[in-house]
Amino acid sequence: MRERRPLQFRSIQFLVFVGFLWAPPSRLAAQDHDHSQMNQAPATPDWSWATDSNVIFGYNYQQRQFADFWAWESQNWVMLSGERKAGPGRLSLNGMMSFEPWTIGRLVYAKGDDGSAQRIYAFNANRERVPLGGSPQTFQTGESYLGAPLINYQHPHDLFMEIGAKYRLDRGRLKYTFEGDLVGSPALGPVAFMHRESARNNPQAPLTHHYIDSTHITPGVVTLGVGVGRMTFETSAFRGQEPDENRLNIERPWLDSWSARASYRQGPWEAQFSGGHLKEPEWFEPYDVTRLTASIGFNGTVGSRALSATLAWGQNREFLTGSLDGYLLEWDLRVAKRWSLYGRGESMRKELLSLGVHPRGLVPGQHPISISDIAALTLGQVWDLPIERGGRFGIGADFTVYNTSPDLETYFGSPNAYHVFLRWRPTGAAPAHIH
């Protein structure tokens, strides 16, 4: 909404789309979003390719006071990575796409005055009826739709979620990395939620997404890193603005923000601490944000059962709202060969009731700001179907309950949410993404 697509970026999008659909099928193998594992492949002058994907299709019901909403929708992504030896190091190319611009926000319903289910639309500036801008999710915020901040919706991800290249050079104990992304993720926060094994079965985005890992689809990123032993240190320059409302374009990249991250890995454990300065991430609140994050992740086994868990904290420091903290604990436990239990607990302070267009030049106290406390707990399960060919099919369901500060009770009551879904991913259990 904030800018038009330049012609050269339309050309880039077309070429990337065609290239993404073409890949040597005989050399593709299922693998989780793990670029570092590819860097450890044997040195060879030939390209080696890997692909991964995750598709969830289901029914989303959001119950809240005055307005129950439900939707048929699909959260999905597909990734392609290629790697080869290049000079003294290894070169990898990474691409990722999502079809959520067409599969989220299209079939959203609410109960009409006569008690029947009615399909819900929105109206753009030209008074044209268009599908809603996201997946119904109580208390979710971040980005905008039709010129207004999204509230109670999770936005669909862009068609192009990652387009970039990475070069790795090993020099004894030191490992250097140089990465450039037309669309990518800077060194800020843990692995994005859709790639964390602790969250991959969960169809709902964390409410703390914009506290911890929302920069994972940034148009324009340059990252330098050095690894020594179990430690990795990285710094990035990137575009601070969130993607615009056009989910099919690639915004013009520029470098106006920065971040730094230190991470540690040993066996199944991974920890990171990061911070960054984001230049005006939301157009409707044109103020810079300083973000701090810390997380600890585990991807291993407890006894004979596979367990993935993530504990994370994020803090946004902004001129008008001050410091707002978000806390997250999520897990996925395989209790039997075909049965997994997952969950997520969150607590955060968030601007909801006063969220809107806050013009430049305000001073604290000049514009009313209302900060609310929200806690959410999700419990769910997935049963893998006994289908041996064509990938891993699973049937899942979950429910979410909320606890809020009194200021929200008048408008939301005691909300809850439910999901029932079918999940597909490629066969094989590859390691989780590693920074």
Summary of the structure (lengths in Angstrom):
residues: 435
radius of gyration: 21.4
end to end distance: 32.2
largest distance: 72.2
contacts: 1425
relative contact order: 0.15
helix: 10%
strand: 54%
